[in-house]
Amino acid sequence: MLKLLFWLVVALIVGLFFAIRNANRVRAEQQEREQARALESVRCAQCGVFVPEEKAVRRDGQDFCSWEHADQWHREHH
């Protein structure tokens, strides 16, 4: 009976080790994706300034650094 308990504890420790290792790997991959996404930028169609893609304003199929530039570009081109 003592041997069975010993092997159950060993199996539990090994399982926890692999679960923690996998969780750390997933967390590292998520951080890498977030950093890569933060580095992606687009160019404002009105002024040419590069802004992070997540902060850009999208209108009429174009990217802009602000709603003011989107409105200004829209007035000039439509």
MMTF fields as JSON, N, C-alpha, C and O atoms, coordinates in Angstrom:
{
  "mmtfVersion": "1.0.0",
  "mmtfProducer": "UNKNOWN",
  "numBonds": 311,
  "numAtoms": 312,
  "numGroups": 78,
  "numChains": 1,
  "numModels": 1,
  "chainsPerModel": [1],
  "groupsPerChain": [78],
  "chainIdList": ["A"],
  "bondAtomList": [4, 2, 8, 6, 12, 10, 16, 14, 20, 18, 24, 22, 28, 26, 32, 30, 36, 34, 40, 38, 44, 42, 48, 46, 52, 50, 56, 54, 60, 58, 64, 62, 68, 66, 72, 70, 76, 74, 80, 78, 84, 82, 88, 86, 92, 90, 96, 94, 100, 98, 104, 102, 108, 106, 112, 110, 116, 114, 120, 118, 124, 122, 128, 126, 132, 130, 136, 134, 140, 138, 144, 142, 148, 146, 152, 150, 156, 154, 160, 158, 164, 162, 168, 166, 172, 170, 176, 174, 180, 178, 184, 182, 188, 186, 192, 190, 196, 194, 200, 198, 204, 202, 208, 206, 212, 210, 216, 214, 220, 218, 224, 222, 228, 226, 232, 230, 236, 234, 240, 238, 244, 242, 248, 246, 252, 250, 256, 254, 260, 258, 264, 262, 268, 266, 272, 270, 276, 274, 280, 278, 284, 282, 288, 286, 292, 290, 296, 294, 300, 298, 304, 302, 308, 306],
  "bondOrderList": [1, 1, 1, 1, 1, 1, 1, 1, 1, 1, 1, 1, 1, 1, 1, 1, 1, 1, 1, 1, 1, 1, 1, 1, 1, 1, 1, 1, 1, 1, 1, 1, 1, 1, 1, 1, 1, 1, 1, 1, 1, 1, 1, 1, 1, 1, 1, 1, 1, 1, 1, 1, 1, 1, 1, 1, 1, 1, 1, 1, 1, 1, 1, 1, 1, 1, 1, 1, 1, 1, 1, 1, 1, 1, 1, 1, 1],
  "groupList": [{"groupName": "MET", "atomNameList": ["N", "CA", "C", "O"], "elementList": ["N", "C", "C", "O"], "formalChargeList": [0, 0, 0, 0], "bondAtomList": [1, 0, 2, 1, 3, 2], "bondOrderList": [1, 1, 2], "singleLetterCode": "M", "chemCompType": "L-PEPTIDE LINKING"}, {"groupName": "LEU", "atomNameList": ["N", "CA", "C", "O"], "elementList": ["N", "C", "C", "O"], "formalChargeList": [0, 0, 0, 0], "bondAtomList": [1, 0, 2, 1, 3, 2], "bondOrderList": [1, 1, 2], "singleLetterCode": "L", "chemCompType": "L-PEPTIDE LINKING"}, {"groupName": "LYS", "atomNameList": ["N", "CA", "C", "O"], "elementList": ["N", "C", "C", "O"], "formalChargeList": [0, 0, 0, 0], "bondAtomList": [1, 0, 2, 1, 3, 2], "bondOrderList": [1, 1, 2], "singleLetterCode": "K", "chemCompType": "L-PEPTIDE LINKING"}, {"groupName": "PHE", "atomNameList": ["N", "CA", "C", "O"], "elementList": ["N", "C", "C", "O"], "formalChargeList": [0, 0, 0, 0], "bondAtomList": [1, 0, 2, 1, 3, 2], "bondOrderList": [1, 1, 2], "singleLetterCode": "F", "chemCompType": "L-PEPTIDE LINKING"}, {"groupName": "TRP", "atomNameList": ["N", "CA", "C", "O"], "elementList": ["N", "C", "C", "O"], "formalChargeList": [0, 0, 0, 0], "bondAtomList": [1, 0, 2, 1, 3, 2], "bondOrderList": [1, 1, 2], "singleLetterCode": "W", "chemCompType": "L-PEPTIDE LINKING"}, {"groupName": "VAL", "atomNameList": ["N", "CA", "C", "O"], "elementList": ["N", "C", "C", "O"], "formalChargeList": [0, 0, 0, 0], "bondAtomList": [1, 0, 2, 1, 3, 2], "bondOrderList": [1, 1, 2], "singleLetterCode": "V", "chemCompType": "L-PEPTIDE LINKING"}, {"groupName": "ALA", "atomNameList": ["N", "CA", "C", "O"], "elementList": ["N", "C", "C", "O"], "formalChargeList": [0, 0, 0, 0], "bondAtomList": [1, 0, 2, 1, 3, 2], "bondOrderList": [1, 1, 2], "singleLetterCode": "A", "chemCompType": "L-PEPTIDE LINKING"}, {"groupName": "ILE", "atomNameList": ["N", "CA", "C", "O"], "elementList": ["N", "C", "C", "O"], "formalChargeList": [0, 0, 0, 0], "bondAtomList": [1, 0, 2, 1, 3, 2], "bondOrderList": [1, 1, 2], "singleLetterCode": "I", "chemCompType": "L-PEPTIDE LINKING"}, {"groupName": "GLY", "atomNameList": ["N", "CA", "C", "O"], "elementList": ["N", "C", "C", "O"], "formalChargeList": [0, 0, 0, 0], "bondAtomList": [1, 0, 2, 1, 3, 2], "bondOrderList": [1, 1, 2], "singleLetterCode": "G", "chemCompType": "PEPTIDE LINKING"}, {"groupName": "ARG", "atomNameList": ["N", "CA", "C", "O"], "elementList": ["N", "C", "C", "O"], "formalChargeList": [0, 0, 0, 0], "bondAtomList": [1, 0, 2, 1, 3, 2], "bondOrderList": [1, 1, 2], "singleLetterCode": "R", "chemCompType": "L-PEPTIDE LINKING"}, {"groupName": "ASN", "atomNameList": ["N", "CA", "C", "O"], "elementList": ["N", "C", "C", "O"], "formalChargeList": [0, 0, 0, 0], "bondAtomList": [1, 0, 2, 1, 3, 2], "bondOrderList": [1, 1, 2], "singleLetterCode": "N", "chemCompType": "L-PEPTIDE LINKING"}, {"groupName": "GLU", "atomNameList": ["N", "CA", "C", "O"], "elementList": ["N", "C", "C", "O"], "formalChargeList": [0, 0, 0, 0], "bondAtomList": [1, 0, 2, 1, 3, 2], "bondOrderList": [1, 1, 2], "singleLetterCode": "E", "chemCompType": "L-PEPTIDE LINKING"}, {"groupName": "GLN", "atomNameList": ["N", "CA", "C", "O"], "elementList": ["N", "C", "C", "O"], "formalChargeList": [0, 0, 0, 0], "bondAtomList": [1, 0, 2, 1, 3, 2], "bondOrderList": [1, 1, 2], "singleLetterCode": "Q", "chemCompType": "L-PEPTIDE LINKING"}, {"groupName": "SER", "atomNameList": ["N", "CA", "C", "O"], "elementList": ["N", "C", "C", "O"], "formalChargeList": [0, 0, 0, 0], "bondAtomList": [1, 0, 2, 1, 3, 2], "bondOrderList": [1, 1, 2], "singleLetterCode": "S", "chemCompType": "L-PEPTIDE LINKING"}, {"groupName": "CYS", "atomNameList": ["N", "CA", "C", "O"], "elementList": ["N", "C", "C", "O"], "formalChargeList": [0, 0, 0, 0], "bondAtomList": [1, 0, 2, 1, 3, 2], "bondOrderList": [1, 1, 2], "singleLetterCode": "C", "chemCompType": "L-PEPTIDE LINKING"}, {"groupName": "PRO", "atomNameList": ["N", "CA", "C", "O"], "elementList": ["N", "C", "C", "O"], "formalChargeList": [0, 0, 0, 0], "bondAtomList": [1, 0, 2, 1, 3, 2], "bondOrderList": [1, 1, 2], "singleLetterCode": "P", "chemCompType": "L-PEPTIDE LINKING"}, {"groupName": "ASP", "atomNameList": ["N", "CA", "C", "O"], "elementList": ["N", "C", "C", "O"], "formalChargeList": [0, 0, 0, 0], "bondAtomList": [1, 0, 2, 1, 3, 2], "bondOrderList": [1, 1, 2], "singleLetterCode": "D", "chemCompType": "L-PEPTIDE LINKING"}, {"groupName": "HIS", "atomNameList": ["N", "CA", "C", "O"], "elementList": ["N", "C", "C", "O"], "formalChargeList": [0, 0, 0, 0], "bondAtomList": [1, 0, 2, 1, 3, 2], "bondOrderList": [1, 1, 2], "singleLetterCode": "H", "chemCompType": "L-PEPTIDE LINKING"}],
  "groupTypeList": [0, 1, 2, 1, 1, 3, 4, 1, 5, 5, 6, 1, 7, 5, 8, 1, 3, 3, 6, 7, 9, 10, 6, 10, 9, 5, 9, 6, 11, 12, 12, 11, 9, 11, 12, 6, 9, 6, 1, 11, 13, 5, 9, 14, 6, 12, 14, 8, 5, 3, 5, 15, 11, 11, 2, 6, 5, 9, 9, 16, 8, 12, 16, 3, 14, 13, 4, 11, 17, 6, 16, 12, 4, 17, 9, 11, 17, 17],
  "groupIdList": [1, 2, 3, 4, 5, 6, 7, 8, 9, 10, 11, 12, 13, 14, 15, 16, 17, 18, 19, 20, 21, 22, 23, 24, 25, 26, 27, 28, 29, 30, 31, 32, 33, 34, 35, 36, 37, 38, 39, 40, 41, 42, 43, 44, 45, 46, 47, 48, 49, 50, 51, 52, 53, 54, 55, 56, 57, 58, 59, 60, 61, 62, 63, 64, 65, 66, 67, 68, 69, 70, 71, 72, 73, 74, 75, 76, 77, 78],
  "secStructList": [7, 2, 2, 2, 2, 2, 2, 2, 2, 2, 2, 2, 2, 2, 2, 2, 2, 2, 2, 2, 2, 2, 2, 2, 2, 2, 2, 2, 2, 2, 2, 2, 2, 2, 2, 2, 2, 2, 2, 7, 3, 3, 3, 7, 6, 6, 6, 7, 7, 3, 3, 3, 4, 4, 4, 7, 3, 3, 3, 6, 6, 3, 3, 3, 1, 1, 2, 2, 2, 2, 2, 2, 2, 2, 2, 2, 2, 7],
  "xCoordList": [0.804, 0.0, 0.857, 0.52, 1.958, 2.848, 3.489, 3.687, 3.815, 4.394, 3.398, 3.785, 2.135, 1.105, 0.968, 0.863, 0.969, 0.878, 2.102, 1.974, 3.279, 4.509, 4.405, 4.716, 3.973, 3.895, 2.8, 2.942, 1.722, 0.698, 1.244, 0.96, 2.017, 2.628, 3.627, 3.672, 4.426, 5.387, 4.65, 5.051, 3.577, 2.802, 2.186, 2.159, 1.697, 1.125, 2.185, 1.917, 3.358, 4.44, 4.848, 5.037, 4.984, 5.35, 4.254, 4.555, 3.002, 1.89, 1.871, 1.663, 2.087, 2.143, 3.306, 3.171, 4.434, 5.593, 5.263, 5.542, 4.672, 4.341, 3.221, 3.241, 2.267, 1.189, 1.729, 1.345, 2.603, 3.195, 4.076, 4.05, 4.85, 5.714, 4.891, 5.252, 3.789, 2.927, 2.272, 2.176, 1.826, 1.21, 2.209, 1.85, 3.437, 4.471, 4.747, 4.962, 4.743, 4.983, 3.855, 4.105, 2.614, 1.457, 1.52, 1.267, 1.854, 1.943, 3.039, 2.837, 4.172, 5.257, 4.844, 5.172, 4.133, 3.668, 2.675, 2.708, 1.794, 0.833, 1.549, 1.181, 2.552, 3.309, 4.031, 4.089, 4.583, 5.263, 4.279, 4.599, 3.076, 2.065, 1.644, 1.475, 1.473, 1.078, 2.159, 1.854, 3.414, 4.511, 4.6, 4.823, 4.429, 4.476, 3.325, 3.507, 2.154, 0.999, 1.224, 0.816, 1.856, 2.108, 3.084, 3.053, 3.943, 4.926, 4.361, 4.964, 3.229, 2.643, 2.045, 1.321, 2.357, 1.85, 1.334, 1.658, 0.528, -0.027, 0.254, 0.53, 0.178, 0.483, -0.807, -1.721, -0.868, -2.027, -2.102, -1.122, -3.261, -3.432, -3.411, -3.184, -3.642, -3.684, -2.312, -1.859, -1.655, -0.396, 0.848, 1.964, 0.674, 1.818, 2.475, 3.452, 1.967, 2.537, 2.187, 1.078, 3.13, 2.873, 2.309, 2.832, 1.239, 0.603, 0.417, 0.301, 0.387, 0.123, -1.218, -2.191, -1.26, -2.466, -3.682, -4.796, -3.471, -4.591, -5.159, -6.294, -4.392, -4.868, -5.306, -5.814, -5.121, -5.462, -6.974, -7.716, -7.405, -8.803, -8.926, -8.133, -9.919, -10.103, -11.406, -12.468, -11.313, -12.493, -12.269, -11.182, -13.287, -13.252, -12.064, -11.482, -11.711, -10.618, -9.236, -8.245, -9.152, -7.879, -7.631, -8.561, -6.358, -5.979, -5.586, -4.967, -5.954, -5.666, -5.187, -5.438, -4.491, -3.992, -5.051, -4.921, -6.103, -7.158, -8.435, -8.418, -9.553, -10.82, -10.804, -11.447, -10.077, -9.997, -9.361, -9.848, -8.29, -7.644, -8.52, -8.523, -9.262, -10.179, -11.263, -11.586, -11.826, -12.848, -12.272, -12.902, -11.09, -10.457, -10.17, -10.432, -9.644, -9.349, -10.652, -10.704, -11.692, -12.973, -13.56, -14.092, -13.464, -13.963, -13.175, -13.752, -11.872, -11.019, -11.142, -10.911, -11.498, -11.487, -12.872, -12.974, -13.917, -15.264, -16.147, -17.315],
  "yCoordList": [-1.186, 0.0, 1.263, 2.255, 1.215, 2.363, 2.642, 3.799, 1.57, 1.752, 2.424, 3.284, 2.05, 2.644, 4.135, 4.948, 4.485, 5.894, 6.665, 7.787, 6.068, 6.701, 6.988, 8.096, 6.006, 6.195, 7.192, 7.903, 7.259, 8.273, 9.681, 10.595, 9.855, 11.15, 11.525, 12.677, 10.559, 10.809, 11.213, 12.161, 10.5, 10.822, 12.217, 12.961, 12.57, 13.89, 14.974, 15.991, 14.777, 15.759, 15.914, 17.035, 14.814, 14.868, 15.579, 16.401, 15.269, 15.926, 17.425, 18.209, 17.826, 19.251, 19.943, 21.075, 19.273, 19.838, 20.148, 21.247, 19.186, 19.396, 20.426, 21.186, 20.468, 21.45, 22.87, 23.778, 23.059, 24.377, 24.782, 25.934, 23.843, 24.142, 24.546, 25.486, 23.846, 24.17, 25.539, 26.316, 25.841, 27.137, 28.27, 29.315, 28.075, 29.096, 29.296, 30.425, 28.226, 28.314, 29.078, 29.924, 28.784, 29.48, 30.965, 31.809, 31.289, 32.689, 33.415, 34.557, 32.786, 33.408, 33.645, 34.685, 32.7, 32.866, 34.011, 34.768, 34.16, 35.261, 36.602, 37.554, 36.684, 37.923, 38.274, 39.444, 37.271, 37.518, 38.048, 38.977, 37.455, 37.925, 39.355, 40.161, 39.677, 41.031, 42.036, 43.132, 41.675, 42.575, 42.77, 43.887, 41.702, 41.819, 42.682, 43.492, 42.514, 43.307, 44.776, 45.654, 45.061, 46.435, 47.119, 48.341, 46.353, 46.923, 47.179, 47.922, 46.589, 46.795, 48.193, 48.61, 48.91, 50.264, 50.493, 49.753, 51.529, 51.91, 53.386, 54.124, 53.799, 55.192, 55.977, 55.514, 57.14, 58.013, 58.474, 58.987, 58.292, 58.675, 60.188, 60.673, 60.944, 62.4, 63.03, 63.835, 62.673, 63.358, 62.483, 63.002, 61.161, 60.277, 59.786, 59.039, 60.183, 59.745, 58.281, 57.847, 57.528, 56.131, 56.06, 56.681, 55.297, 55.109, 53.613, 52.847, 53.187, 51.766, 51.363, 52.113, 50.195, 49.733, 49.733, 50.019, 49.412, 49.335, 50.708, 50.797, 51.779, 53.129, 53.882, 54.999, 53.298, 53.972, 54.027, 53.178, 55.041, 55.201, 54.711, 55.094, 53.863, 53.314, 53.86, 53.729, 54.474, 55.022, 54.973, 55.29, 54.579, 54.508, 53.673, 53.976, 52.632, 51.759, 52.345, 51.782, 53.455, 54.118, 54.138, 54.026, 54.285, 54.4, 55.84, 56.507, 56.314, 57.689, 57.712, 56.788, 58.796, 58.935, 59.507, 59.39, 60.129, 60.705, 60.83, 60.731, 61.052, 61.252, 62.556, 62.656, 63.556, 64.823, 64.625, 65.167, 63.861, 63.603, 62.731, 62.898, 61.804, 60.983, 61.852, 61.692, 62.77, 63.678, 64.605, 64.835, 65.135, 66.034, 65.305, 65.847, 64.105, 63.333, 63.012, 63.079, 62.667, 62.331, 63.537, 63.387, 64.732, 65.946, 66.248, 66.678, 66.026, 66.349, 65.34, 65.694, 64.101, 63.054, 62.543, 61.632, 63.093, 62.646, 63.813, 63.628],
  "zCoordList": [0.0, 0.0, 0.0, -0.648, 0.727, 0.801, -0.554, -0.927, -1.294, -2.63, -3.567, -4.358, -3.492, -4.336, -4.036, -4.955, -2.787, -2.399, -2.895, -3.385, -2.767, -3.262, -4.755, -5.191, -5.544, -7.001, -7.381, -8.376, -6.621, -6.864, -6.628, -7.402, -5.574, -5.287, -6.382, -6.813, -6.832, -7.905, -9.181, -9.856, -9.513, -10.713, -10.602, -11.583, -9.433, -9.216, -9.399, -10.039, -8.86, -8.989, -10.452, -10.926, -11.162, -12.581, -13.383, -14.249, -13.1, -13.791, -13.54, -14.465, -12.297, -11.969, -12.669, -13.133, -12.744, -13.416, -14.875, -15.355, -15.579, -16.985, -17.161, -18.129, -16.264, -16.355, -16.175, -16.911, -15.215, -14.977, -16.151, -16.583, -16.663, -17.804, -19.022, -19.73, -19.271, -20.396, -20.2, -21.15, -18.99, -18.712, -18.933, -19.477, -18.524, -18.736, -20.22, -20.66, -20.989, -22.426, -23.105, -23.964, -22.725, -23.3, -22.958, -23.818, -21.717, -21.292, -22.081, -22.494, -22.294, -23.057, -24.508, -25.079, -25.108, -26.489, -26.585, -27.556, -25.605, -25.602, -25.5, -26.188, -24.663, -24.52, -25.815, -26.194, -26.497, -27.766, -28.809, -29.551, -28.867, -29.822, -29.514, -30.429, -28.229, -27.849, -28.21, -28.681, -27.996, -28.341, -29.845, -30.312, -30.607, -32.062, -32.566, -33.474, -31.988, -32.401, -32.046, -32.806, -30.923, -30.515, -31.462, -31.604, -32.107, -33.021, -34.413, -35.188, -34.747, -36.062, -36.12, -35.217, -37.196, -37.324, -38.737, -39.666, -38.874, -40.166, -40.371, -39.426, -41.626, -41.963, -42.178, -42.86, -41.605, -41.765, -43.217, -43.758, -43.85, -45.25, -45.422, -46.53, -44.351, -44.453, -44.224, -45.037, -43.137, -42.788, -42.935, -42.941, -43.054, -43.251, -41.977, -42.037, -40.841, -39.565, -39.334, -39.643, -38.793, -38.452, -37.042, -36.116, -36.894, -35.59, -35.356, -36.313, -34.084, -33.817, -34.421, -34.346, -35.011, -35.692, -34.771, -35.21, -33.499, -32.569, -32.209, -31.74, -32.42, -32.114, -33.364, -33.264, -34.52, -35.767, -35.964, -35.47, -36.693, -37.068, -38.502, -39.362, -38.763, -40.103, -40.678, -40.069, -41.861, -42.53, -44.031, -44.515, -44.757, -46.222, -46.719, -47.761, -45.978, -46.387, -46.168, -46.633, -45.474, -45.198, -43.693, -42.894, -43.324, -41.915, -41.624, -42.453, -40.43, -40.033, -38.587, -37.813, -38.244, -36.874, -35.945, -34.726, -36.492, -35.661, -36.484, -37.711, -35.771, -36.472, -37.255, -38.3, -36.765, -37.484, -38.862, -39.853, -38.926, -40.211, -41.103, -42.323, -40.504, -41.294, -41.915, -43.092, -41.139, -41.673, -42.731, -43.763, -42.487, -43.448, -44.76, -45.834, -44.688, -45.902, -46.643, -47.871, -45.896, -46.499, -47.245, -48.345, -46.648, -47.315, -48.589, -49.587, -48.558, -49.714, -50.854, -52.01, -50.553, -51.577, -51.966, -52.787, -51.41, -51.792, -52.112, -52.453]
}
